[in-house]
């Protein structure tokens, strides 16, 4: 075993426990029984029909950020970026960083022809791309103190609240009906240790943020989000600071639907092994999710980076094996509703110029495709998981009363129904919420 392969040690050592929880969790939480009743146009049962079900989409949210949408250096890369994205994902995190969306007060960069800012494509472009390709858009984020605009008054908390509420109102008017999910706060616990004179230090700031967001995004999914070390390294069971922050907000009546848990493997290569206990330990990962699930809210892996540290065959194979294990672990947990990878391509990460793999977050080689836009093994692993391993193609034979049953992953299906008289095609949604039989009427020819 090489030094790098040691990062896989706990996955191999705990394989019996890990594979058991994954298998049982997926069967219990991601699949259900389709109950179909076939009737003719007069409402009479259609007996002995044969049904072929082909899954088309997943209800589970699988995504990445779309921070380089239309922003790459060649038209060919822009086209390839869109293709890779829509081939693998059904959710896109859109950049709403305040400092870059409104660098000049009162002149937000919504429109597609807005001035260019690196890694910050105009929000209209991103939303339209999602709508045209059946991808769910998600806002990141309403407030993140690390990206306050320069014009926001420092130290004037009353003014900060006024402008933040104004921002929420304007974003709601433009996008609330088009973007289902909004991260209200990003790294609020992390930020209290680093940004003096900000709203993050106000004792009621979490409550105020969610109550204000609820006024403008009452029908949307509202999310809190925090960084990897806060979630995984500083985990202290029910005394974890992030857990207690969320519990207090819920106890105070916050409209808080989902708990964001970042999973960036941002440690230097030489420090990777010493972090195994926090990030590459299946039992600990399940324990953390189990604890946060007791809050009665859904969980999201909101920002995920699996570091490869290089482009050697070994580095990329280890990244792919980590992806295979981690995605299955997260997907199997009953509270998890989304897994969102961060940067799709190598070489376009935060705090580095494009292509400089020695600087900023480029150092980690955390993308799923190379800088030259060829796919890495990890991209294929994730795509194959959700398009092959977690995908249902089933056949069922109807009984004399027109009932047919099959078990499959939750999502949309194409049905081909064969009766003695004809072949009828329709779509069907296998939904976790509805457990009663669904009636499908076969019309007259």
One Martini backbone bead per residue (centre of mass of N, CA, C, O) as a GRO file, in nm:
protein
  445
    1UNK     BB    1   0.093   0.037   0.025
    2UNK     BB    2   0.065   0.348  -0.026
    3UNK     BB    3   0.043   0.652   0.111
    4UNK     BB    4  -0.218   0.733  -0.040
    5UNK     BB    5  -0.386   0.465   0.010
    6UNK     BB    6  -0.435   0.518   0.320
    7UNK     BB    7  -0.710   0.681   0.286
    8UNK     BB    8  -0.871   0.388   0.252
    9UNK     BB    9  -0.858   0.221   0.514
   10UNK     BB   10  -1.145   0.259   0.655
   11UNK     BB   11  -1.316   0.153   0.424
   12UNK     BB   12  -1.195  -0.134   0.439
   13UNK     BB   13  -1.222  -0.197   0.744
   14UNK     BB   14  -1.551  -0.096   0.731
   15UNK     BB   15  -1.710  -0.255   0.505
   16UNK     BB   16  -1.934  -0.407   0.648
   17UNK     BB   17  -2.075  -0.162   0.770
   18UNK     BB   18  -2.094   0.021   0.520
   19UNK     BB   19  -2.244  -0.172   0.322
   20UNK     BB   20  -2.488  -0.217   0.503
   21UNK     BB   21  -2.589   0.077   0.521
   22UNK     BB   22  -2.611   0.129   0.224
   23UNK     BB   23  -2.803  -0.094   0.140
   24UNK     BB   24  -3.033  -0.038   0.346
   25UNK     BB   25  -3.068   0.265   0.289
   26UNK     BB   26  -3.146   0.254  -0.010
   27UNK     BB   27  -3.388   0.064   0.012
   28UNK     BB   28  -3.547   0.251   0.227
   29UNK     BB   29  -3.492   0.567   0.096
   30UNK     BB   30  -3.473   0.538  -0.253
   31UNK     BB   31  -3.714   0.329  -0.252
   32UNK     BB   32  -4.017   0.200  -0.413
   33UNK     BB   33  -4.361   0.119  -0.463
   34UNK     BB   34  -4.529   0.058  -0.745
   35UNK     BB   35  -4.882   0.142  -0.787
   36UNK     BB   36  -5.086   0.012  -1.046
   37UNK     BB   37  -5.388   0.111  -1.219
   38UNK     BB   38  -5.566  -0.028  -1.488
   39UNK     BB   39  -5.773   0.155  -1.719
   40UNK     BB   40  -6.024   0.242  -1.905
   41UNK     BB   41  -6.232   0.484  -2.033
   42UNK     BB   42  -6.469   0.344  -1.834
   43UNK     BB   43  -6.309   0.221  -1.566
   44UNK     BB   44  -6.204  -0.050  -1.642
   45UNK     BB   45  -6.021  -0.305  -1.605
   46UNK     BB   46  -5.690  -0.404  -1.716
   47UNK     BB   47  -5.590  -0.706  -1.791
   48UNK     BB   48  -5.278  -0.850  -1.831
   49UNK     BB   49  -5.061  -0.644  -1.839
   50UNK     BB   50  -4.759  -0.507  -1.970
   51UNK     BB   51  -4.474  -0.358  -1.799
   52UNK     BB   52  -4.239  -0.101  -1.893
   53UNK     BB   53  -3.976   0.047  -1.696
   54UNK     BB   54  -3.809   0.372  -1.739
   55UNK     BB   55  -3.577   0.565  -1.612
   56UNK     BB   56  -3.519   0.928  -1.626
   57UNK     BB   57  -3.524   1.037  -1.320
   58UNK     BB   58  -3.430   1.202  -1.021
   59UNK     BB   59  -3.513   1.319  -0.704
   60UNK     BB   60  -3.242   1.339  -0.637
   61UNK     BB   61  -2.988   1.570  -0.568
   62UNK     BB   62  -2.748   1.649  -0.831
   63UNK     BB   63  -2.446   1.854  -0.818
   64UNK     BB   64  -2.311   2.187  -0.900
   65UNK     BB   65  -2.135   2.438  -0.981
   66UNK     BB   66  -2.178   2.734  -1.226
   67UNK     BB   67  -1.918   2.947  -1.233
   68UNK     BB   68  -1.832   2.880  -1.564
   69UNK     BB   69  -2.070   2.983  -1.723
   70UNK     BB   70  -1.956   3.129  -2.014
   71UNK     BB   71  -1.626   3.183  -1.897
   72UNK     BB   72  -1.449   3.065  -2.100
   73UNK     BB   73  -1.182   3.089  -2.345
   74UNK     BB   74  -1.374   2.900  -2.525
   75UNK     BB   75  -1.634   2.781  -2.702
   76UNK     BB   76  -1.570   2.479  -2.662
   77UNK     BB   77  -1.564   2.484  -2.352
   78UNK     BB   78  -1.849   2.589  -2.306
   79UNK     BB   79  -1.993   2.351  -2.437
   80UNK     BB   80  -1.865   2.125  -2.266
   81UNK     BB   81  -1.958   2.222  -1.991
   82UNK     BB   82  -2.260   2.192  -2.041
   83UNK     BB   83  -2.254   1.891  -2.109
   84UNK     BB   84  -2.137   1.778  -1.850
   85UNK     BB   85  -2.351   1.890  -1.667
   86UNK     BB   86  -2.622   1.771  -1.798
   87UNK     BB   87  -2.521   1.467  -1.790
   88UNK     BB   88  -2.501   1.458  -1.447
   89UNK     BB   89  -2.708   1.695  -1.357
   90UNK     BB   90  -3.002   1.849  -1.153
   91UNK     BB   91  -2.810   2.074  -1.014
   92UNK     BB   92  -2.745   2.435  -0.948
   93UNK     BB   93  -2.507   2.651  -0.827
   94UNK     BB   94  -2.552   2.996  -0.774
   95UNK     BB   95  -2.399   3.307  -0.782
   96UNK     BB   96  -2.474   3.552  -0.494
   97UNK     BB   97  -2.250   3.733  -0.437
   98UNK     BB   98  -2.262   4.048  -0.333
   99UNK     BB   99  -1.990   4.180  -0.433
  100UNK     BB  100  -2.052   4.067  -0.744
  101UNK     BB  101  -2.356   4.142  -0.796
  102UNK     BB  102  -2.299   4.443  -0.624
  103UNK     BB  103  -2.039   4.643  -0.666
  104UNK     BB  104  -2.255   4.858  -0.740
  105UNK     BB  105  -2.472   5.046  -0.612
  106UNK     BB  106  -2.778   4.961  -0.770
  107UNK     BB  107  -2.602   4.747  -0.986
  108UNK     BB  108  -2.689   4.466  -1.076
  109UNK     BB  109  -2.577   4.137  -1.222
  110UNK     BB  110  -2.816   3.992  -1.401
  111UNK     BB  111  -2.752   4.027  -1.682
  112UNK     BB  112  -2.595   3.870  -1.950
  113UNK     BB  113  -2.431   4.163  -2.020
  114UNK     BB  114  -2.259   4.179  -1.790
  115UNK     BB  115  -1.992   4.234  -1.637
  116UNK     BB  116  -1.706   4.067  -1.590
  117UNK     BB  117  -1.659   3.795  -1.343
  118UNK     BB  118  -1.483   3.574  -1.201
  119UNK     BB  119  -1.695   3.314  -1.116
  120UNK     BB  120  -1.955   3.529  -1.209
  121UNK     BB  121  -2.212   3.470  -1.352
  122UNK     BB  122  -2.490   3.572  -1.452
  123UNK     BB  123  -2.795   3.488  -1.325
  124UNK     BB  124  -2.968   3.469  -1.579
  125UNK     BB  125  -2.796   3.260  -1.726
  126UNK     BB  126  -2.825   3.033  -1.517
  127UNK     BB  127  -3.133   3.007  -1.507
  128UNK     BB  128  -3.176   2.950  -1.808
  129UNK     BB  129  -3.010   2.694  -1.824
  130UNK     BB  130  -3.184   2.535  -1.628
  131UNK     BB  131  -3.461   2.562  -1.773
  132UNK     BB  132  -3.356   2.429  -2.051
  133UNK     BB  133  -3.240   2.144  -1.874
  134UNK     BB  134  -3.384   2.044  -1.606
  135UNK     BB  135  -3.256   2.232  -1.376
  136UNK     BB  136  -3.198   2.306  -1.048
  137UNK     BB  137  -3.187   2.597  -0.882
  138UNK     BB  138  -2.938   2.757  -0.656
  139UNK     BB  139  -2.867   2.964  -0.387
  140UNK     BB  140  -2.532   3.134  -0.348
  141UNK     BB  141  -2.601   3.371  -0.123
  142UNK     BB  142  -2.752   3.598   0.079
  143UNK     BB  143  -2.525   3.557   0.323
  144UNK     BB  144  -2.166   3.661   0.328
  145UNK     BB  145  -1.924   3.824   0.493
  146UNK     BB  146  -1.679   3.773   0.289
  147UNK     BB  147  -1.898   3.924   0.059
  148UNK     BB  148  -1.898   4.217   0.099
  149UNK     BB  149  -1.948   4.509  -0.007
  150UNK     BB  150  -1.764   4.803  -0.009
  151UNK     BB  151  -2.027   4.996   0.042
  152UNK     BB  152  -2.073   4.871   0.306
  153UNK     BB  153  -2.114   4.960   0.622
  154UNK     BB  154  -1.891   4.954   0.864
  155UNK     BB  155  -2.033   4.888   1.187
  156UNK     BB  156  -2.332   4.935   1.066
  157UNK     BB  157  -2.591   4.741   1.153
  158UNK     BB  158  -2.841   4.890   1.052
  159UNK     BB  159  -2.747   4.918   0.758
  160UNK     BB  160  -2.700   4.619   0.700
  161UNK     BB  161  -2.995   4.535   0.739
  162UNK     BB  162  -3.122   4.715   0.530
  163UNK     BB  163  -2.960   4.606   0.277
  164UNK     BB  164  -3.029   4.308   0.314
  165UNK     BB  165  -3.333   4.333   0.285
  166UNK     BB  166  -3.328   4.464   0.009
  167UNK     BB  167  -3.196   4.225  -0.131
  168UNK     BB  168  -3.416   4.018  -0.074
  169UNK     BB  169  -3.646   4.163  -0.217
  170UNK     BB  170  -3.517   4.176  -0.504
  171UNK     BB  171  -3.468   3.871  -0.539
  172UNK     BB  172  -3.759   3.783  -0.505
  173UNK     BB  173  -3.886   3.942  -0.743
  174UNK     BB  174  -3.699   3.785  -0.961
  175UNK     BB  175  -3.660   3.454  -0.828
  176UNK     BB  176  -3.859   3.294  -0.638
  177UNK     BB  177  -4.022   3.144  -0.881
  178UNK     BB  178  -3.732   3.001  -1.001
  179UNK     BB  179  -3.600   2.946  -0.708
  180UNK     BB  180  -3.631   2.714  -0.458
  181UNK     BB  181  -3.333   2.760  -0.329
  182UNK     BB  182  -3.195   2.918  -0.016
  183UNK     BB  183  -2.916   3.054   0.114
  184UNK     BB  184  -2.904   3.248   0.390
  185UNK     BB  185  -2.642   3.118   0.527
  186UNK     BB  186  -2.278   3.149   0.535
  187UNK     BB  187  -2.064   3.081   0.770
  188UNK     BB  188  -2.155   3.188   1.062
  189UNK     BB  189  -1.965   3.049   1.258
  190UNK     BB  190  -1.696   3.106   1.118
  191UNK     BB  191  -1.737   3.428   1.101
  192UNK     BB  192  -1.721   3.506   1.411
  193UNK     BB  193  -1.389   3.465   1.407
  194UNK     BB  194  -1.322   3.696   1.150
  195UNK     BB  195  -1.569   3.931   1.166
  196UNK     BB  196  -1.570   4.231   1.260
  197UNK     BB  197  -1.857   4.433   1.254
  198UNK     BB  198  -2.077   4.219   1.210
  199UNK     BB  199  -2.375   4.045   1.212
  200UNK     BB  200  -2.251   3.776   1.327
  201UNK     BB  201  -2.240   3.915   1.633
  202UNK     BB  202  -2.528   3.900   1.664
  203UNK     BB  203  -2.737   3.724   1.871
  204UNK     BB  204  -2.998   3.745   1.645
  205UNK     BB  205  -2.906   3.680   1.348
  206UNK     BB  206  -3.032   3.410   1.269
  207UNK     BB  207  -3.321   3.484   1.329
  208UNK     BB  208  -3.336   3.736   1.151
  209UNK     BB  209  -3.265   3.605   0.880
  210UNK     BB  210  -3.504   3.398   0.867
  211UNK     BB  211  -3.741   3.595   0.911
  212UNK     BB  212  -3.676   3.771   0.666
  213UNK     BB  213  -3.672   3.552   0.447
  214UNK     BB  214  -3.968   3.457   0.495
  215UNK     BB  215  -4.104   3.714   0.374
  216UNK     BB  216  -3.967   3.656   0.069
  217UNK     BB  217  -3.945   3.305   0.103
  218UNK     BB  218  -4.196   3.128   0.197
  219UNK     BB  219  -4.199   2.899  -0.057
  220UNK     BB  220  -3.912   2.824   0.012
  221UNK     BB  221  -3.604   2.685   0.050
  222UNK     BB  222  -3.423   2.699   0.356
  223UNK     BB  223  -3.066   2.754   0.424
  224UNK     BB  224  -2.792   2.632   0.598
  225UNK     BB  225  -2.426   2.699   0.614
  226UNK     BB  226  -2.108   2.516   0.653
  227UNK     BB  227  -1.803   2.422   0.716
  228UNK     BB  228  -1.608   2.145   0.738
  229UNK     BB  229  -1.485   2.186   1.026
  230UNK     BB  230  -1.747   2.244   1.172
  231UNK     BB  231  -1.884   1.967   1.104
  232UNK     BB  232  -1.639   1.739   1.134
  233UNK     BB  233  -1.410   1.835   1.338
  234UNK     BB  234  -1.619   1.991   1.558
  235UNK     BB  235  -1.748   1.733   1.657
  236UNK     BB  236  -1.992   1.700   1.960
  237UNK     BB  237  -2.245   1.608   1.896
  238UNK     BB  238  -2.492   1.776   2.080
  239UNK     BB  239  -2.237   2.003   2.128
  240UNK     BB  240  -2.229   2.124   1.869
  241UNK     BB  241  -2.227   2.437   1.756
  242UNK     BB  242  -2.397   2.405   1.498
  243UNK     BB  243  -2.626   2.248   1.625
  244UNK     BB  244  -2.705   2.468   1.837
  245UNK     BB  245  -2.766   2.693   1.637
  246UNK     BB  246  -3.000   2.545   1.498
  247UNK     BB  247  -3.175   2.470   1.739
  248UNK     BB  248  -3.235   2.758   1.827
  249UNK     BB  249  -3.376   2.848   1.569
  250UNK     BB  250  -3.601   2.636   1.577
  251UNK     BB  251  -3.707   2.707   1.865
  252UNK     BB  252  -3.768   3.012   1.742
  253UNK     BB  253  -3.916   2.949   1.445
  254UNK     BB  254  -3.757   2.882   1.204
  255UNK     BB  255  -3.736   2.884   0.853
  256UNK     BB  256  -3.580   2.566   0.833
  257UNK     BB  257  -3.513   2.303   0.602
  258UNK     BB  258  -3.185   2.298   0.568
  259UNK     BB  259  -2.862   2.135   0.613
  260UNK     BB  260  -2.546   2.246   0.560
  261UNK     BB  261  -2.255   2.040   0.437
  262UNK     BB  262  -1.947   2.063   0.402
  263UNK     BB  263  -1.680   1.886   0.172
  264UNK     BB  264  -1.372   1.991   0.195
  265UNK     BB  265  -1.041   1.871   0.096
  266UNK     BB  266  -0.848   2.120   0.248
  267UNK     BB  267  -0.547   1.967   0.240
  268UNK     BB  268  -0.252   1.889   0.248
  269UNK     BB  269  -0.093   1.622   0.145
  270UNK     BB  270   0.080   1.588   0.418
  271UNK     BB  271  -0.220   1.604   0.591
  272UNK     BB  272  -0.422   1.377   0.515
  273UNK     BB  273  -0.385   1.139   0.720
  274UNK     BB  274  -0.457   1.308   0.988
  275UNK     BB  275  -0.777   1.332   0.863
  276UNK     BB  276  -0.927   1.058   0.862
  277UNK     BB  277  -1.123   1.070   1.110
  278UNK     BB  278  -1.303   1.307   0.987
  279UNK     BB  279  -1.342   1.212   0.654
  280UNK     BB  280  -1.249   0.873   0.628
  281UNK     BB  281  -1.498   0.772   0.831
  282UNK     BB  282  -1.783   0.608   0.819
  283UNK     BB  283  -1.888   0.613   1.111
  284UNK     BB  284  -1.862   0.919   1.148
  285UNK     BB  285  -2.040   1.012   0.916
  286UNK     BB  286  -2.297   0.880   1.024
  287UNK     BB  287  -2.302   1.017   1.301
  288UNK     BB  288  -2.334   1.305   1.207
  289UNK     BB  289  -2.597   1.264   1.048
  290UNK     BB  290  -2.765   1.146   1.279
  291UNK     BB  291  -2.754   1.394   1.459
  292UNK     BB  292  -2.871   1.615   1.262
  293UNK     BB  293  -3.142   1.456   1.208
  294UNK     BB  294  -3.275   1.522   1.494
  295UNK     BB  295  -3.379   1.813   1.389
  296UNK     BB  296  -3.584   1.756   1.138
  297UNK     BB  297  -3.390   1.794   0.888
  298UNK     BB  298  -3.249   1.828   0.606
  299UNK     BB  299  -2.969   1.731   0.411
  300UNK     BB  300  -2.657   1.881   0.274
  301UNK     BB  301  -2.410   1.857   0.032
  302UNK     BB  302  -2.300   2.167  -0.077
  303UNK     BB  303  -1.967   2.123  -0.073
  304UNK     BB  304  -1.753   1.933  -0.290
  305UNK     BB  305  -1.410   1.808  -0.233
  306UNK     BB  306  -1.185   1.583  -0.400
  307UNK     BB  307  -0.868   1.526  -0.361
  308UNK     BB  308  -0.580   1.449  -0.581
  309UNK     BB  309  -0.299   1.639  -0.618
  310UNK     BB  310  -0.315   1.519  -0.919
  311UNK     BB  311  -0.252   1.337  -1.254
  312UNK     BB  312  -0.217   1.067  -1.173
  313UNK     BB  313  -0.336   0.758  -1.171
  314UNK     BB  314  -0.349   0.722  -0.864
  315UNK     BB  315  -0.489   0.985  -0.785
  316UNK     BB  316  -0.748   0.935  -0.962
  317UNK     BB  317  -0.831   0.662  -0.840
  318UNK     BB  318  -0.869   0.765  -0.551
  319UNK     BB  319  -1.080   0.976  -0.608
  320UNK     BB  320  -1.286   0.771  -0.723
  321UNK     BB  321  -1.313   0.592  -0.467
  322UNK     BB  322  -1.408   0.812  -0.282
  323UNK     BB  323  -1.659   0.886  -0.442
  324UNK     BB  324  -1.798   0.612  -0.427
  325UNK     BB  325  -1.823   0.603  -0.117
  326UNK     BB  326  -1.944   0.885  -0.045
  327UNK     BB  327  -2.199   0.885  -0.221
  328UNK     BB  328  -2.324   0.633  -0.092
  329UNK     BB  329  -2.339   0.729   0.193
  330UNK     BB  330  -2.509   0.985   0.150
  331UNK     BB  331  -2.745   0.854  -0.016
  332UNK     BB  332  -2.838   0.648   0.222
  333UNK     BB  333  -2.939   0.872   0.389
  334UNK     BB  334  -3.249   0.980   0.498
  335UNK     BB  335  -3.175   1.307   0.520
  336UNK     BB  336  -3.066   1.318   0.241
  337UNK     BB  337  -3.112   1.551  -0.061
  338UNK     BB  338  -2.800   1.637  -0.135
  339UNK     BB  339  -2.526   1.651  -0.384
  340UNK     BB  340  -2.257   1.899  -0.414
  341UNK     BB  341  -2.039   1.981  -0.618
  342UNK     BB  342  -1.812   2.202  -0.707
  343UNK     BB  343  -1.576   2.179  -0.920
  344UNK     BB  344  -1.571   2.055  -1.233
  345UNK     BB  345  -1.293   2.195  -1.306
  346UNK     BB  346  -0.981   2.221  -1.350
  347UNK     BB  347  -0.826   2.552  -1.297
  348UNK     BB  348  -1.109   2.721  -1.159
  349UNK     BB  349  -1.042   2.823  -0.882
  350UNK     BB  350  -0.994   2.970  -0.599
  351UNK     BB  351  -0.724   3.181  -0.584
  352UNK     BB  352  -0.671   3.162  -0.911
  353UNK     BB  353  -0.548   3.121  -1.206
  354UNK     BB  354  -0.598   2.984  -1.488
  355UNK     BB  355  -0.403   2.677  -1.472
  356UNK     BB  356  -0.284   2.718  -1.184
  357UNK     BB  357  -0.182   2.433  -0.989
  358UNK     BB  358  -0.030   2.597  -0.733
  359UNK     BB  359  -0.284   2.768  -0.664
  360UNK     BB  360  -0.489   2.772  -0.438
  361UNK     BB  361  -0.747   2.543  -0.514
  362UNK     BB  362  -0.591   2.406  -0.748
  363UNK     BB  363  -0.393   2.226  -0.582
  364UNK     BB  364  -0.615   1.978  -0.540
  365UNK     BB  365  -0.747   1.859  -0.789
  366UNK     BB  366  -1.094   1.868  -0.755
  367UNK     BB  367  -1.195   1.790  -1.015
  368UNK     BB  368  -1.379   1.601  -1.281
  369UNK     BB  369  -1.209   1.761  -1.487
  370UNK     BB  370  -0.989   1.867  -1.687
  371UNK     BB  371  -0.843   2.143  -1.826
  372UNK     BB  372  -0.887   1.994  -2.121
  373UNK     BB  373  -1.175   1.838  -2.097
  374UNK     BB  374  -1.126   1.568  -1.969
  375UNK     BB  375  -1.221   1.302  -1.807
  376UNK     BB  376  -1.243   1.170  -1.498
  377UNK     BB  377  -1.304   0.900  -1.309
  378UNK     BB  378  -1.502   1.048  -1.110
  379UNK     BB  379  -1.713   1.127  -1.315
  380UNK     BB  380  -1.794   0.841  -1.400
  381UNK     BB  381  -1.877   0.738  -1.126
  382UNK     BB  382  -2.111   0.935  -1.072
  383UNK     BB  383  -2.269   0.885  -1.330
  384UNK     BB  384  -2.302   0.572  -1.295
  385UNK     BB  385  -2.451   0.565  -1.032
  386UNK     BB  386  -2.715   0.741  -1.146
  387UNK     BB  387  -2.738   0.572  -1.441
  388UNK     BB  388  -2.705   0.263  -1.321
  389UNK     BB  389  -2.707   0.172  -1.017
  390UNK     BB  390  -2.936   0.416  -0.962
  391UNK     BB  391  -3.133   0.240  -1.167
  392UNK     BB  392  -3.456   0.169  -1.320
  393UNK     BB  393  -3.543  -0.143  -1.484
  394UNK     BB  394  -3.875  -0.266  -1.539
  395UNK     BB  395  -4.104  -0.544  -1.495
  396UNK     BB  396  -4.468  -0.603  -1.525
  397UNK     BB  397  -4.756  -0.794  -1.424
  398UNK     BB  398  -5.075  -0.790  -1.458
  399UNK     BB  399  -5.371  -0.849  -1.328
  400UNK     BB  400  -5.713  -0.910  -1.339
  401UNK     BB  401  -5.751  -0.599  -1.195
  402UNK     BB  402  -5.497  -0.407  -1.305
  403UNK     BB  403  -5.251  -0.474  -1.130
  404UNK     BB  404  -4.919  -0.328  -1.065
  405UNK     BB  405  -4.568  -0.402  -0.970
  406UNK     BB  406  -4.276  -0.207  -0.851
  407UNK     BB  407  -3.931  -0.149  -0.779
  408UNK     BB  408  -3.783   0.186  -0.721
  409UNK     BB  409  -3.655   0.469  -0.788
  410UNK     BB  410  -3.704   0.785  -0.736
  411UNK     BB  411  -3.906   0.910  -1.013
  412UNK     BB  412  -3.908   0.920  -1.354
  413UNK     BB  413  -4.113   0.743  -1.599
  414UNK     BB  414  -4.131   0.517  -1.862
  415UNK     BB  415  -4.422   0.368  -2.007
  416UNK     BB  416  -4.492   0.035  -2.135
  417UNK     BB  417  -4.814  -0.077  -2.243
  418UNK     BB  418  -4.930  -0.414  -2.283
  419UNK     BB  419  -5.193  -0.534  -2.466
  420UNK     BB  420  -5.388  -0.725  -2.668
  421UNK     BB  421  -5.447  -0.445  -2.849
  422UNK     BB  422  -5.192  -0.268  -2.735
  423UNK     BB  423  -4.964   0.020  -2.722
  424UNK     BB  424  -4.884   0.220  -2.432
  425UNK     BB  425  -4.765   0.554  -2.359
  426UNK     BB  426  -4.612   0.685  -2.056
  427UNK     BB  427  -4.589   0.864  -1.755
  428UNK     BB  428  -4.416   0.826  -1.426
  429UNK     BB  429  -4.429   0.896  -1.067
  430UNK     BB  430  -4.214   0.800  -0.814
  431UNK     BB  431  -4.334   0.869  -0.492
  432UNK     BB  432  -4.279   0.895  -0.151
  433UNK     BB  433  -4.558   1.019  -0.061
  434UNK     BB  434  -4.717   0.821  -0.246
  435UNK     BB  435  -4.893   0.499  -0.159
  436UNK     BB  436  -5.107   0.487  -0.352
  437UNK     BB  437  -5.261   0.400  -0.613
  438UNK     BB  438  -5.218   0.454  -0.959
  439UNK     BB  439  -5.414   0.577  -1.212
  440UNK     BB  440  -5.430   0.443  -1.549
  441UNK     BB  441  -5.546   0.554  -1.855
  442UNK     BB  442  -5.661   0.383  -2.140
  443UNK     BB  443  -5.729   0.489  -2.428
  444UNK     BB  444  -5.879   0.516  -2.702
  445UNK     BB  445  -5.795   0.489  -3.041
   0.00000   0.00000   0.00000
